[in-house]
């Protein structure tokens, strides 16, 4: 599965420059880069690995026998950015072709020059991707088997693995670019972890009295505080009790204003959610060469919906016809109804008679054929049917020849004779004047025998063997 010409035995792929190691949940994957042939894609991939951009990301798409795709920090297949701040151009090389498994290429948005951060491994030949996706590396050594292990995972209807493989970390073994400067990027997943910590810190603290720092006395004190608060209501602040003019008793924000602010926030949140949904629906999935397949599936779904609607319409039309007939019967007078009912009865009787006639005709034909067969069998058994009329014979015939011809005219005048044919078979062990010896003419001993005999008594034998050969 390498880029070697089988006819001449030399490698068609160019020399690699640079090496990266991906540590995944299914084992290590070593990738060698074609930094000279695809410098933009290789620089993008190396810098993102140095910035730990791919750490803790998943392979979100798996198409068995085709590709394994990853590199999206969101894990949905619609995210990911390049180091250039925007999509970068494709890079094609005449010696790099989708002719085997283990190639590493950039995934795009289905349009030219739309490369981001996502990449995929090929699991076989894919000539339909030629000059559509940039090849920038290859999987080397026995690590290709770790990629093949990923291809054995089960997927759902959206070609997403049920248990997605994870990229734990990335490591640059050989950097082909000395001038790369990493950016200060906060990884999305790290940001999500920080948000979770903040949420946990905002939660109300509750005392755990099972700890050693608290005891039974703390539990009793807590119960007394709860009883006092239930009797006298909430604890009042200094603003409520003191007469200090510097401390105002008025509330800074009224409850009505708080409600209005909350309603506004809810409406804004709903608007943002709707916008995000629309963007996700409009966004095309980043997958190599799958737009045609999705279009075919949608077309088939539409055709099935049309067929179902047509079937429903047919059922509705039949129901309408029955309802129309019932309405017509209701609109008729009594005399008209009687005539209609009589006509329907006659139709039923006519149909019944037709079905009976068909059955009768079949049974009558069978009877006729059986009777003819019976007559024929009786004629054969008897052998003495009506004699055939004497035919006009030629004048030349007379005697025995005339009798033979008359017998041949009558079909039933013939008789079947069982001839014992074993009597005519000759025993091979008996030697008579009619026996002949058969020799193989190609054998050297037989050649001598076939020569002309010297004695007078051998002439007859020589003639017989000569005739046979």
For each residue, the residues with C-beta under 8 A, 3 or more apart:
1: 100 101 102 144
2: 11 13 100
3: 11 12 13 97 99 100
4: 9 10 11 12
5: 8 9 10 11 12
6: 9
7:
8: 5
9: 4 5 6
10: 4 5
11: 2 3 4 5
12: 3 4 5 95
13: 2 3 95 96 138
14: 34 36 37 93 95 96
15:
16: 19 32 33 34 35 137 138
17: 33 34 35 36 174 176
18: 32 33 35 42 46 174 175 176 177
19: 16 30 31 32 33 140 172 173 174
20: 30 31 33 45 46 49 137 170 171 172 173
21: 28 29 30 31 170 171 172 173
22: 28 29 30 31 54 167 170
23: 28 167 168 169 170 171
24: 27 28 29 146 150 165 166 167 168
25: 165 166 168
26: 146 149 150 165
27: 24 143 146 149
28: 21 22 23 24 143 146
29: 21 22 24 121 139 143 146 147
30: 19 20 21 22 139 140 141 143 173
31: 19 20 21 22 104 137 138 139 140
32: 16 18 19 137 138 140
33: 16 17 18 19 20 38 42 45 46 136 137 176
34: 14 16 17 37 38 42 93 96 135 136 137 138
35: 16 17 18 38 39 42 43 176 177
36: 14 17 39
37: 14 34 91 93 95 96 136
38: 33 34 35 41 42 91 93 96 134 135 136
39: 35 36 42 43 91
40: 43 44 84 88 89 91
41: 38 44 45 88 91 106 115 134 136
42: 18 33 34 35 38 39 45 46 136 137 176 177
43: 35 39 40 46 47 83 177 180
44: 40 41 47 48 82 83 84 88 115 117
45: 20 33 41 42 48 49 119 136 137
46: 18 20 33 42 43 49 50 172 175 176 177 180
47: 43 44 50 51 83 177 180 182 183
48: 44 45 51 53 54 83 117
49: 20 45 46 52 53 54 170 171 172
50: 46 47 172 180 182
51: 47 48 182 183 185
52: 49 55 169 170 187
53: 48 49 73 117 185 187
54: 22 48 49 57 70 71 73 117 167 170
55: 52 167 168 169 170 187
56: 166 167 168 187 189
57: 54 70 71 72 73 75 166 167
58: 70 75 164 165 166 167
59: 62 68 69 70 150 161 164 165 166 167
60: 69 70 72 75 76 77 160 161 164
61: 67 68 69 70 77 120 159 160 287
62: 59 67 68 69 150 151 153 155 159 160 161
63: 66 67 123 159 290
64: 123 151 155
65: 123 124 151
66: 63 122 123 124 126
67: 61 62 63 120 121 122 123 126 288
68: 59 61 62 120 121 123 147 150 151 165
69: 59 60 61 62 77 107 118 119 120 286 287 288
70: 54 57 58 59 60 61 118 119 120 165 167
71: 54 57 80 107 117 118 119
72: 57 60 75 76 77 78 79 80 117 118 286
73: 53 54 57 79 80 117 187 188 189
74: 78 79 80 188
75: 57 58 60 72 164
76: 60 72 79
77: 60 61 69 72 118 285 286 287
78: 72 74 280 283 285 286
79: 72 73 74 76
80: 71 72 73 74 116 117 118 286
81: 85 116 117
82: 44 85 86 87 88 115 116 117
83: 43 44 47 48 183
84: 40 44 88
85: 81 82
86: 82
87: 82 108 109 113 114 115 116
88: 40 41 44 82 84 113 115
89: 40 113 115
90: 106 108 112 113 115 132 133 134
91: 37 38 39 40 41 134 136
92: 96 131 134
93: 14 34 37 38 96 135
94:
95: 12 13 14 37
96: 13 14 34 37 38 92 93 135
97: 3 127 130 135
98: 103 105 122 125 126 127 129 130 133 135
99: 3 125 127
100: 1 2 3 103 122 124 125
101: 1 121 122 123 124 125 144 147 148
102: 1 121 122 138 139 140 144 147
103: 98 100 121 122 135 137 138 139
104: 31 119 120 121 135 136 137 138 139
105: 98 119 120 122 129 133 134 135 136 288
106: 41 90 115 118 119 133 134 136
107: 69 71 115 116 118 119 120 133 286 287 288
108: 87 90 111 112 113 114 115 116 132 133 286 288
109: 87 114 116 284 286
110: 114 284 286 287 291
111: 108 114
112: 90 108 132
113: 87 88 89 90 108
114: 87 108 109 110 111
115: 41 44 82 87 88 89 90 106 107 108 134
116: 80 81 82 87 107 108 109 286
117: 44 48 53 54 71 72 73 80 81 82
118: 69 70 71 72 77 80 106 107 286
119: 45 69 70 71 104 105 106 107
120: 61 67 68 69 70 104 105 107 288
121: 29 67 68 101 102 103 104 139 147
122: 66 67 98 100 101 102 103 105 125 126
123: 63 64 65 66 67 68 101 147 148 151
124: 65 66 100 101
125: 98 99 100 101 122
126: 66 67 98 122 129 288 289
127: 97 98 99 130
128: 132 289
129: 98 105 126 132 133 288 289
130: 97 98 127
131: 92
132: 90 108 112 128 129 288 289
133: 90 98 105 106 107 108 129 288
134: 38 41 90 91 92 105 106 115
135: 34 38 93 96 97 98 103 104 105
136: 33 34 37 38 41 42 45 91 104 105 106
137: 16 20 31 32 33 34 42 45 103 104
138: 13 16 31 32 34 102 103 104
139: 29 30 31 102 103 104 121 143 144 147
140: 19 30 31 32 102 143 144
141: 30 144
142: 145
143: 27 28 29 30 139 140 146 147
144: 1 101 102 139 140 141 147 148
145: 142 148 149
146: 24 26 27 28 29 143 149 150
147: 29 68 101 102 121 123 139 143 144 150 151
148: 101 123 144 145 151 152
149: 26 27 145 146 152
150: 24 26 59 62 68 146 147 153 161 165
151: 62 64 65 68 123 147 148
152: 148 149
153: 62 150 161 162 163 165
154: 161 162 163
155: 62 64 158 159 160 161 162
156: 159 160 162
157:
158: 155
159: 61 62 63 155 156
160: 60 61 62 155 156 164
161: 59 60 62 150 153 154 155 164 165
162: 153 154 155 156
163: 153 154
164: 58 59 60 75 160 161
165: 24 25 26 58 59 68 70 150 153 161
166: 24 25 56 57 58 59
167: 22 23 24 54 55 56 57 58 59 70 170
168: 23 24 25 55 56
169: 23 52 55
170: 20 21 22 23 49 52 54 55 167
171: 20 21 23 49
172: 19 20 21 46 49 50 175
173: 19 20 21 30
174: 17 18 19
175: 18 46 172 178 180
176: 17 18 33 35 42 46
177: 18 35 42 43 46 47 180
178: 175
179:
180: 43 46 47 50 175 177
181:
182: 47 50 51
183: 47 51 83
184:
185: 51 53
186: 190 191
187: 52 53 55 56 73 190 191
188: 73 74 191 192
189: 56 73 192 193
190: 186 187 193 194
191: 186 187 188 194 195
192: 188 189 195 196
193: 189 190 196 197
194: 190 191 197 198
195: 191 192 198 199
196: 192 193 199 200
197: 193 194 200 201
198: 194 195 201 202
199: 195 196 202 203
200: 196 197 203
201: 197 198
202: 198 199
203: 199 200
204:
205:
206:
207: 214 218 222
208: 211 214
209: 214 215 218 219 222
210: 214
211: 208 214
212:
213:
214: 207 208 209 210 211 218 219
215: 209 218 219
216: 219 220
217: 220 221
218: 207 209 214 215 221 222
219: 209 214 215 216 222 223
220: 216 217 223 224
221: 217 218 224 225
222: 207 209 218 219 225 226
223: 219 220 226 227
224: 220 221 227 228
225: 221 222 228 229
226: 222 223 229 230
227: 223 224 230 231
228: 224 225 231 232
229: 225 226 232 233 234 235
230: 226 227
231: 227 228
232: 228 229
233: 229
234: 229
235: 229
236: 240 241
237: 240 241
238: 241 242 244 247
239: 242 247 248 249
240: 236 237 249
241: 236 237 238
242: 238 239 247
243:
244: 238 247
245:
246:
247: 238 239 242 244
248: 239
249: 239 240
250:
251: 254
252:
253: 257 258
254: 251 257 258
255: 258 259
256: 259 260
257: 253 254 260 261
258: 253 254 255 261 262
259: 255 256 262 263
260: 256 257 263 264
261: 257 258 264 265
262: 258 259 265 266
263: 259 260 266 267
264: 260 261 267 268
265: 261 262 268 269
266: 262 263 269 270
267: 263 264 270 271
268: 264 265 271 272
269: 265 266 272 273
270: 266 267 273 274
271: 267 268 274 275
272: 268 269 275 276
273: 269 270 276 277
274: 270 271 277 278
275: 271 272 278 279
276: 272 273 279 280
277: 273 274 280 281
278: 274 275 281 282
279: 275 276 282 283
280: 78 276 277 283
281: 277 278
282: 278 279
283: 78 279 280
284: 109 110 291
285: 77 78 290
286: 69 72 77 78 80 107 108 109 110 116 118
287: 61 69 77 107 110 290
288: 67 69 105 107 108 120 126 129 132 133
289: 126 128 129 132 292
290: 63 285 287 293 294
291: 110 284 294 295
292: 289 295 296
293: 290 296 297
294: 290 291 297 298
295: 291 292 298 299
296: 292 293 299 300
297: 293 294 300 301
298: 294 295 301 302
299: 295 296 302 303
300: 296 297 303 304
301: 297 298 304 305
302: 298 299 305 306
303: 299 300 306 307
304: 300 301 307 308
305: 301 302 308 309
306: 302 303 309 310
307: 303 304 310 311
308: 304 305 311 312
309: 305 306 312 313
310: 306 307 313 314
311: 307 308 314 315
312: 308 309 315 316
313: 309 310 316 317
314: 310 311 317 318
315: 311 312 318 319
316: 312 313 319 320
317: 313 314 320 321
318: 314 315 321 322
319: 315 316 322 323
320: 316 317 323 324
321: 317 318 324 325
322: 318 319 325 326
323: 319 320 326 327
324: 320 321 327 328
325: 321 322 328 329
326: 322 323 329 330
327: 323 324 330 331
328: 324 325 331 332
329: 325 326 332 337 340
330: 326 327
331: 327 328
332: 328 329 336 337 340
333: 336 337
334: 337 338
335: 338 339
336: 332 333 339 340
337: 329 332 333 334 340 341
338: 334 335 341 342
339: 335 336 342 343
340: 329 332 336 337 343 344
341: 337 338 344 345
342: 338 339 345 346
343: 339 340 346 347
344: 340 341 347 348
345: 341 342 348 349
346: 342 343 349 350
347: 343 344 350 351
348: 344 345 351 352
349: 345 346 352 353
350: 346 347 353 354
351: 347 348 354 355
352: 348 349 355 356
353: 349 350 356 357
354: 350 351 357 358
355: 351 352 358 359
356: 352 353 359 360
357: 353 354 360 361
358: 354 355 361 362
359: 355 356 362 363
360: 356 357 363 364
361: 357 358 364 365
362: 358 359 365 366
363: 359 360 366 367
364: 360 361 367 368
365: 361 362 368 369
366: 362 363 369 370
367: 363 364 370 371
368: 364 365 371 372
369: 365 366 372 373
370: 366 367 373 374
371: 367 368 374 375
372: 368 369 375 376
373: 369 370 376 377
374: 370 371 377 378
375: 371 372 378 379
376: 372 373 379 380
377: 373 374 380 381
378: 374 375 381 382
379: 375 376 382 385 412
380: 376 377 383 412
381: 377 378
382: 378 379 385
383: 380 412
384: 412
385: 379 382 412
386:
387: 410
388: 391 409 410 411
389:
390: 406
391: 388 406 409
392:
393: 397 402 405 406
394: 397
395:
396:
397: 393 394 401 402 405
398: 401 402
399: 402 403
400: 403 404
401: 397 398 404 405
402: 393 397 398 399 405 406
403: 399 400 406 407
404: 400 401 407 408
405: 393 397 401 402 408 409
406: 390 391 393 402 403 409 410
407: 403 404 410 413 414
408: 404 405 414
409: 388 391 405 406
410: 387 388 406 407 413 414
411: 388 414
412: 379 380 383 384 385
413: 407 410
414: 407 408 410 411
415:
416:
417:
418:
419:
420: 423
421: 424 425
422: 425
423: 420
424: 421
425: 421 422
426: 430 434
427: 430
428:
429:
430: 426 427 435
431: 435
432: 435
433:
434: 426
435: 430 431 432
436: 464 465 468
437: 461 464 465
438: 465 468
439: 443 446 449 450 465 469
440: 443 446
441: 446 447 450 469
442: 446
443: 439 440 446 447
444: 447 448
445: 448 449
446: 439 440 441 442 443 449 450
447: 441 443 444 450 451
448: 444 445 451
449: 439 445 446 465
450: 439 441 446 447 462 465 466 469
451: 447 448
452: 462
453: 458 459 461 462
454: 458
455: 458
456: 459
457: 460
458: 453 454 455 461 462
459: 453 456 462 463
460: 457 463 464
461: 437 453 458 464 465
462: 450 452 453 458 459 465 466
463: 459 460 466 467
464: 436 437 460 461 467 468
465: 436 437 438 439 449 450 461 462 468 469
466: 450 462 463 469
467: 463 464
468: 436 438 464 465
469: 439 441 450 465 466
